[in-house]
Amino acid sequence: MNPHERLINNLDTAIFEKIKSQSSENDKQSLLACQVAVRELNADYNYLEIGSYLGGSIQPHLLDERCAVIYSIDKRPLRQPDERGVDYIYENNSTERMLELLKEVGPIKKIKTIDADTRKGIEASQVTEKIQLCFIDGEHTDEAVLSDFKFCLEVLHKDGAIMFHDAPITYNGIANCVKYLETNSTEFRAYSLPDIMFVIEIGDFPIHQSPAVLGRLTNNHQSYLHSLQTNDYYRQFANKAPFRLYRRYIARRDGSNRCE
């Protein structure tokens, strides 16, 4: 077994060390767990991600000999809207910079880049291989998440998985993705993984049965509590004195705080 195989199979986050990834240790291990599970179902696989920035989450797939093709889709904005109400700035956000960094990780010949937004300027036909594993981590708005998800469905193999990062931010967008599948009677399974990952399996693609994923899935109290605590500052704000006094007044007036 080569060193990279060992890192992947052991969910060792050292495989991410050359390029900074905007994810926690738990997130990185969840990404690796899904990668391991896909490898158990396929002799080789194709990977696509939306929102690459510096290429941190590409690293384990670049080093994986069983990953045949990597697609990186990113419109490369300087400023990006976000459901938290603040535009986020991405300095030196270019495909050229990402590829230069990835050259320090390994050969980049299997990487295909598309500088575009799934809402415009990109066709599914630009992805010429069927994809088994997708990762959505682009613009953190509900509209963008649903658009990215629909694009992934178009290029996904009939059986595959789509992962989302930052689920506590784009949860309404993810809920719309689930509703879209239900409306279209698409076979799927969905679940969260620590810390803030969400996974949707499409068709017959039971990566949740892999020990690497199942161990994290059965301990998903971590993702549940982390998601709630991530948004706790909203509750703290809502409990400031003026808002608390107003709610008490409404409760007394309407009697909504009485239990009979």
Backbone hydrogen bonds in HBPLUS format (Angstrom, degrees):
<---DONOR---> <-ACCEPTOR-->    atom                        ^
c    i                          cat <-CA-CA->   ^        H-A-AA   ^      H-
h    n   atom  resd res      DA  || num        DHA   H-A  angle D-A-AA Bond
n    s   type  num  typ     dist DA aas  dist angle  dist       angle   num
A0005-GLU N   A0002-ASN O   3.09 MM   3  5.37 119.0  2.48 105.7 120.1     1
A0006-ARG N   A0002-ASN O   3.16 MM   4  6.50 157.5  2.21 155.0 161.6     2
A0007-LEU N   A0003-PRO O   3.05 MM   4  6.34 155.3  2.12 145.3 151.5     3
A0008-ILE N   A0004-HIS O   2.99 MM   4  6.22 164.1  2.01 152.9 156.6     4
A0009-ASN N   A0005-GLU O   2.91 MM   4  6.06 174.8  1.91 156.6 158.3     5
A0010-ASN N   A0006-ARG O   2.97 MM   4  5.96 142.6  2.12 141.7 151.2     6
A0012-ASP N   A0007-LEU O   2.84 MM   5  4.83 165.2  1.87 156.3 155.5     7
A0011-LEU N   A0008-ILE O   3.07 MM   3  5.13 161.4  2.11 108.2 112.8     8
A0015-ILE N   A0012-ASP O   3.33 MM   3  6.48 175.5  2.34 127.3 127.9     9
A0016-PHE N   A0013-THR O   3.01 MM   3  5.60 166.2  2.03 116.6 121.1    10
A0017-GLU N   A0014-ALA O   3.08 MM   3  5.15 167.2  2.09 113.4 115.6    11
A0028-LYS N   A0024-SER O   2.97 MM   4  6.25 163.4  2.00 152.7 156.5    12
A0029-GLN N   A0025-GLU O   2.99 MM   4  6.25 156.7  2.05 147.6 153.9    13
A0030-SER N   A0026-ASN O   2.89 MM   4  6.14 149.3  1.99 146.8 155.7    14
A0031-LEU N   A0027-ASP O   2.87 MM   4  6.20 154.2  1.94 152.5 159.7    15
A0032-LEU N   A0028-LYS O   2.95 MM   4  6.24 158.6  2.00 147.5 153.3    16
A0033-ALA N   A0029-GLN O   2.80 MM   4  5.98 149.5  1.90 142.6 151.7    17
A0034-CYS N   A0030-SER O   3.07 MM   4  6.31 157.7  2.12 147.9 152.0    18
A0035-GLN N   A0031-LEU O   3.06 MM   4  6.31 150.8  2.15 142.4 151.1    19
A0036-VAL N   A0032-LEU O   2.83 MM   4  6.10 160.2  1.87 154.3 158.8    20
A0037-ALA N   A0033-ALA O   2.97 MM   4  6.19 158.5  2.01 145.2 151.4    21
A0038-VAL N   A0034-CYS O   2.95 MM   4  6.17 154.2  2.02 146.7 152.9    22
A0039-ARG N   A0035-GLN O   3.04 MM   4  6.28 155.8  2.10 147.7 154.3    23
A0040-GLU N   A0036-VAL O   3.05 MM   4  6.38 136.8  2.24 142.1 154.0    24
A0040-GLU N   A0037-ALA O   3.16 MM   3  5.07 127.1  2.45  91.2 105.0    25
A0041-LEU N   A0038-VAL O   3.06 MM   3  5.19 136.7  2.25  99.1 111.2    26
A0042-ASN N   A0038-VAL O   2.99 MM   4  6.15 131.7  2.23 146.5 160.2    27
A0045-TYR N   A0066-ARG O   2.95 MM  21  6.45 148.8  2.05 158.6 165.4    28
A0068-ALA N   A0045-TYR O   2.85 MM  23  5.95 153.7  1.91 159.0 167.5    29
A0132-GLN N   A0046-ASN O   3.10 MM  86  5.62 156.4  2.16 135.9 142.0    30
A0133-LEU N   A0046-ASN O   3.33 MM  87  6.64 159.0  2.37 162.8 165.7    31
A0047-TYR N   A0069-VAL O   2.94 MM  22  6.27 170.5  1.95 164.7 164.8    32
A0071-TYR N   A0047-TYR O   2.84 MM  24  6.30 154.7  1.90 149.0 157.6    33
A0048-LEU N   A0133-LEU O   2.99 MM  85  6.45 156.4  2.05 156.1 162.3    34
A0135-PHE N   A0048-LEU O   2.88 MM  87  6.40 136.6  2.07 145.5 157.5    35
A0049-GLU N   A0071-TYR O   2.93 MM  22  6.27 159.0  1.97 156.0 160.8    36
A0073-ILE N   A0049-GLU O   2.93 MM  24  6.23 169.7  1.94 164.3 167.4    37
A0050-ILE N   A0135-PHE O   2.86 MM  85  6.32 157.0  1.91 164.7 170.9    38
A0137-ASP N   A0050-ILE O   2.79 MM  87  5.76 160.0  1.83 162.3 168.6    39
A0051-GLY N   A0073-ILE O   2.80 MM  22  6.16 153.9  1.87 159.2 168.1    40
A0055-GLY N   A0052-SER O   2.89 MM   3  5.06 162.1  1.92 136.4 131.8    41
A0058-ILE N   A0055-GLY O   3.08 MM   3  5.21 147.4  2.19 104.6 114.7    42
A0061-HIS N   A0058-ILE O   3.02 MM   3  5.57 128.5  2.29 118.7 132.0    43
A0062-LEU N   A0058-ILE O   2.95 MM   4  6.07 152.9  2.03 157.1 164.3    44
A0063-LEU N   A0059-GLN O   3.10 MM   4  6.32 150.3  2.19 153.4 160.4    45
A0064-ASP N   A0061-HIS O   3.23 MM   3  4.88 151.3  2.32  92.4 100.9    46
A0067-CYS N   A0064-ASP O   3.06 MM   3  5.46 165.0  2.08 113.5 118.2    47
A0070-ILE N   A0110-LYS O   2.93 MM  40  5.99 165.6  1.95 154.0 150.4    48
A0112-LYS N   A0070-ILE O   2.72 MM  42  6.08 159.0  1.76 165.7 173.3    49
A0072-SER N   A0112-LYS O   2.87 MM  40  6.23 159.5  1.91 158.6 163.0    50
A0114-ILE N   A0072-SER O   2.89 MM  42  6.25 153.3  1.97 161.8 161.5    51
A0074-ASP N   A0114-ILE O   3.04 MM  40  6.48 158.2  2.09 156.7 163.3    52
A0090-TYR N   A0078-LEU O   2.79 MM  12  5.06 163.1  1.81 146.3 151.1    53
A0080-GLN N   A0088-TYR O   2.86 MM   8  5.19 151.0  1.94 142.5 152.2    54
A0088-TYR N   A0080-GLN O   2.81 MM   8  5.19 159.5  1.85 154.3 150.7    55
A0085-GLY N   A0082-ASP O   2.99 MM   3  5.73 160.8  2.03 122.7 125.8    56
A0083-GLU N   A0140-HIS O   2.84 MM  57  6.15 144.5  1.97 165.8 158.2    57
A0098-MET N   A0094-SER O   3.19 MM   4  6.49 162.0  2.22 145.6 150.3    58
A0099-LEU N   A0095-THR O   2.92 MM   4  6.16 164.8  1.94 157.7 161.0    59
A0100-GLU N   A0096-GLU O   3.03 MM   4  6.22 153.3  2.11 146.2 153.3    60
A0101-LEU N   A0097-ARG O   3.08 MM   4  6.36 156.3  2.14 149.9 155.6    61
A0102-LEU N   A0098-MET O   2.91 MM   4  6.19 156.5  1.96 150.2 157.5    62
A0103-LYS N   A0099-LEU O   2.94 MM   4  6.11 136.7  2.14 142.3 152.5    63
A0104-GLU N   A0101-LEU O   3.11 MM   3  5.58 146.6  2.23 107.5 116.6    64
A0105-VAL N   A0102-LEU O   2.87 MM   3  5.01 150.1  1.96 103.5 113.5    65
A0106-GLY N   A0102-LEU O   3.06 MM   4  6.45 160.6  2.10 162.4 165.3    66
A0111-ILE N   A0108-ILE O   3.02 MM   3  5.53 167.2  2.03 122.1 125.3    67
A0120-LYS N   A0117-ASP O   3.02 MM   3  5.53 157.9  2.07 114.7 121.4    68
A0126-GLN N   A0123-GLU O   2.98 MM   3  5.68 165.9  2.00 119.9 124.6    69
A0127-VAL N   A0124-ALA O   3.01 MM   3  5.71 164.0  2.04 119.6 124.7    70
A0131-ILE N   A0155-VAL O   3.08 MM  24  6.11 166.2  2.10 147.4 150.8    71
A0157-HIS N   A0131-ILE O   2.71 MM  26  5.36 165.2  1.73 151.5 147.0    72
A0161-ALA N   A0132-GLN O   2.97 MM  29  6.33 157.3  2.02 148.4 153.9    73
A0134-CYS N   A0161-ALA O   2.93 MM  27  6.32 156.6  1.98 151.3 159.0    74
A0163-MET N   A0134-CYS O   2.81 MM  29  5.98 163.7  1.83 137.4 142.6    75
A0136-ILE N   A0163-MET O   2.73 MM  27  6.09 165.7  1.75 156.3 160.0    76
A0165-HIS N   A0136-ILE O   3.13 MM  29  6.44 154.3  2.20 169.1 163.9    77
A0145-VAL N   A0141-THR O   2.99 MM   4  6.20 163.1  2.02 156.0 160.9    78
A0146-LEU N   A0142-ASP O   3.15 MM   4  6.34 163.3  2.18 149.1 152.4    79
A0147-SER N   A0143-GLU O   3.11 MM   4  6.34 160.6  2.14 148.1 153.8    80
A0148-ASP N   A0144-ALA O   2.78 MM   4  5.98 165.4  1.80 157.6 161.5    81
A0149-PHE N   A0145-VAL O   2.89 MM   4  6.02 152.9  1.96 145.0 152.9    82
A0150-LYS N   A0146-LEU O   2.97 MM   4  6.20 161.1  2.00 149.9 154.1    83
A0151-PHE N   A0147-SER O   3.04 MM   4  6.30 154.9  2.11 147.8 154.8    84
A0152-CYS N   A0148-ASP O   2.93 MM   4  6.22 158.6  1.98 146.2 152.3    85
A0153-LEU N   A0149-PHE O   2.92 MM   4  6.25 154.1  1.99 151.3 158.4    86
A0154-GLU N   A0150-LYS O   3.17 MM   4  6.45 145.2  2.30 139.9 148.3    87
A0154-GLU N   A0151-PHE O   3.01 MM   3  5.14 121.9  2.36  98.2 113.0    88
A0155-VAL N   A0151-PHE O   3.22 MM   4  6.61 146.7  2.34 150.0 158.5    89
A0156-LEU N   A0152-CYS O   2.84 MM   4  5.75 126.2  2.14 148.1 162.3    90
A0160-GLY N   A0202-ILE O   3.15 MM  42  5.32 152.3  2.23 134.5 142.6    91
A0202-ILE N   A0160-GLY O   2.75 MM  42  5.32 173.0  1.75 162.7 164.3    92
A0162-ILE N   A0200-ILE O   2.90 MM  38  5.29 161.0  1.94 150.1 156.3    93
A0200-ILE N   A0162-ILE O   2.89 MM  38  5.29 159.0  1.93 152.0 159.1    94
A0164-PHE N   A0198-PHE O   2.73 MM  34  5.05 149.8  1.82 154.8 161.6    95
A0198-PHE N   A0164-PHE O   3.04 MM  34  5.05 150.0  2.13 138.8 143.5    96
A0169-ILE N   A0166-ASP O   2.99 MM   3  5.62 157.9  2.04 119.5 126.6    97
A0170-THR N   A0166-ASP O   3.30 MM   4  6.64 160.7  2.34 152.2 157.5    98
A0167-ALA N   A0196-ILE O   3.14 MM  29  5.43 172.3  2.15 137.0 137.7    99
A0173-GLY N   A0170-THR O   3.01 MM   3  5.23 115.9  2.43 103.1 118.7   100
A0174-ILE N   A0170-THR O   2.91 MM   4  6.25 157.1  1.96 156.0 163.6   101
A0175-ALA N   A0171-TYR O   2.83 MM   4  6.01 152.7  1.90 142.5 150.4   102
A0176-ASN N   A0172-ASN O   2.97 MM   4  6.25 144.4  2.10 140.5 149.8   103
A0177-CYS N   A0173-GLY O   3.03 MM   4  6.41 140.6  2.19 139.4 150.5   104
A0177-CYS N   A0174-ILE O   3.00 MM   3  4.91 119.6  2.38  92.0 107.7   105
A0178-VAL N   A0174-ILE O   2.98 MM   4  6.39 156.0  2.04 152.7 158.2   106
A0179-LYS N   A0175-ALA O   2.93 MM   4  6.18 159.5  1.97 146.0 152.0   107
A0180-TYR N   A0176-ASN O   2.86 MM   4  6.02 149.5  1.95 140.7 149.1   108
A0181-LEU N   A0177-CYS O   3.10 MM   4  6.45 152.9  2.18 146.9 152.9   109
A0182-GLU N   A0178-VAL O   2.98 MM   4  6.30 160.0  2.02 151.5 157.2   110
A0183-THR N   A0179-LYS O   2.82 MM   4  6.01 160.8  1.86 153.5 158.6   111
A0184-ASN N   A0180-TYR O   3.11 MM   4  6.25 145.4  2.24 139.7 148.3   112
A0186-THR N   A0181-LEU O   2.92 MM   5  5.05 175.6  1.92 150.1 150.5   113
A0185-SER N   A0182-GLU O   3.13 MM   3  4.98 163.3  2.16 103.5 106.9   114
A0203-GLY N   A0187-GLU O   2.92 MM  16  5.10 173.2  1.92 139.9 138.1   115
A0189-ARG N   A0201-GLU O   3.01 MM  12  5.09 145.0  2.13 135.7 144.4   116
A0201-GLU N   A0189-ARG O   2.77 MM  12  5.09 155.4  1.83 150.1 157.7   117
A0191-TYR N   A0199-VAL O   3.00 MM   8  5.50 152.8  2.08 152.4 160.1   118
A0199-VAL N   A0191-TYR O   2.81 MM   8  5.50 172.5  1.81 173.1 175.7   119
A0193-LEU N   A0197-MET O   2.97 MM   4  5.05 161.7  2.00 127.3 130.8   120
A0197-MET N   A0193-LEU O   3.11 MM   4  5.05 158.4  2.16 158.4 156.7   121
A0207-ILE N   A0205-PHE O   2.82 MM   2  5.88 137.7  2.00 111.6  98.1   122
A0209-GLN N   A0206-PRO O   3.08 MM   3  5.73 163.9  2.11 116.9 121.6   123
A0210-SER N   A0207-ILE O   3.12 MM   3  5.51 157.7  2.17 109.7 116.4   124
A0213-VAL N   A0210-SER O   3.00 MM   3  5.43 126.5  2.29 110.8 123.3   125
A0214-LEU N   A0210-SER O   2.74 MM   4  5.84 178.9  1.74 170.6 170.3   126
A0215-GLY N   A0211-PRO O   3.09 MM   4  5.77 161.6  2.12 136.6 140.4   127
A0216-ARG N   A0213-VAL O   3.00 MM   3  5.33 126.1  2.30 105.2 119.0   128
A0217-LEU N   A0213-VAL O   2.81 MM   4  6.02 151.2  1.89 153.3 163.1   129
A0218-THR N   A0214-LEU O   2.92 MM   4  6.02 160.6  1.95 152.9 155.4   130
A0219-ASN N   A0216-ARG O   3.23 MM   3  5.11 145.1  2.36  93.5 103.7   131
A0220-ASN N   A0217-LEU O   3.21 MM   3  5.02 141.4  2.37 114.0 109.4   132
A0222-GLN N   A0219-ASN O   3.23 MM   3  6.48 176.4  2.23 133.2 132.5   133
A0224-TYR N   A0220-ASN O   3.03 MM   4  6.33 164.0  2.06 152.2 156.8   134
A0225-LEU N   A0221-HIS O   2.89 MM   4  5.92 174.3  1.89 150.4 152.2   135
A0226-HIS N   A0222-GLN O   2.96 MM   4  5.86 155.2  2.02 140.1 148.2   136
A0227-SER N   A0223-SER O   2.96 MM   4  5.94 154.7  2.03 140.5 146.8   137
A0228-LEU N   A0224-TYR O   3.18 MM   4  6.50 159.8  2.23 147.8 152.7   138
A0229-GLN N   A0225-LEU O   2.89 MM   4  6.09 165.9  1.91 154.4 158.6   139
A0230-THR N   A0226-HIS O   2.83 MM   4  5.92 143.3  1.97 143.4 153.4   140
A0231-ASN N   A0228-LEU O   3.21 MM   3  5.49 130.8  2.46 101.0 112.4   141
A0232-ASP N   A0229-GLN O   3.16 MM   3  4.80 164.6  2.19  99.7 103.7   142
A0234-TYR N   A0231-ASN O   3.13 MM   3  5.88 154.2  2.20 118.6 124.7   143
A0235-ARG N   A0232-ASP O   2.98 MM   3  5.20 117.7  2.39 101.4 116.2   144
A0236-GLN N   A0232-ASP O   2.96 MM   4  6.34 158.6  2.00 153.7 160.4   145
A0237-PHE N   A0233-TYR O   2.93 MM   4  6.08 151.8  2.01 138.0 145.2   146
A0238-ALA N   A0234-TYR O   2.87 MM   4  6.12 160.1  1.91 148.0 153.7   147
A0239-ASN N   A0235-ARG O   2.93 MM   4  6.09 127.2  2.22 141.7 155.0   148
A0239-ASN N   A0236-GLN O   3.31 MM   3  5.16 138.2  2.50  90.8 102.2   149
A0240-LYS N   A0237-PHE O   3.13 MM   3  5.50 164.3  2.16 113.8 115.8   150
A0243-PHE N   A0240-LYS O   3.07 MM   3  5.79 118.8  2.46 124.8 137.9   151
A0244-ARG N   A0240-LYS O   3.02 MM   4  6.05 164.0  2.04 155.5 159.3   152
A0245-LEU N   A0241-ALA O   2.91 MM   4  5.99 166.9  1.93 160.4 162.9   153
A0246-TYR N   A0242-PRO O   3.09 MM   4  6.23 152.6  2.17 138.8 146.4   154
A0247-ARG N   A0243-PHE O   3.00 MM   4  6.25 158.9  2.05 148.2 153.1   155
A0248-ARG N   A0244-ARG O   3.00 MM   4  6.26 154.3  2.07 147.6 154.8   156
A0249-TYR N   A0245-LEU O   2.99 MM   4  6.22 153.5  2.06 145.4 152.5   157
A0250-ILE N   A0246-TYR O   3.01 MM   4  6.31 163.0  2.04 152.6 156.4   158
A0251-ALA N   A0247-ARG O   2.86 MM   4  6.02 158.9  1.90 148.0 154.3   159
A0252-ARG N   A0248-ARG O   2.94 MM   4  6.14 158.9  1.98 148.1 153.0   160
A0253-ARG N   A0249-TYR O   2.91 MM   4  6.09 159.5  1.96 149.7 156.2   161
A0254-ASP N   A0250-ILE O   2.88 MM   4  5.99 163.5  1.91 153.5 157.2   162
A0255-GLY N   A0251-ALA O   2.70 MM   4  5.33 129.7  1.95 135.5 148.5   163
A0258-ARG N   A0255-GLY O   3.22 MM   3  5.64 159.5  2.27 118.2 118.6   164
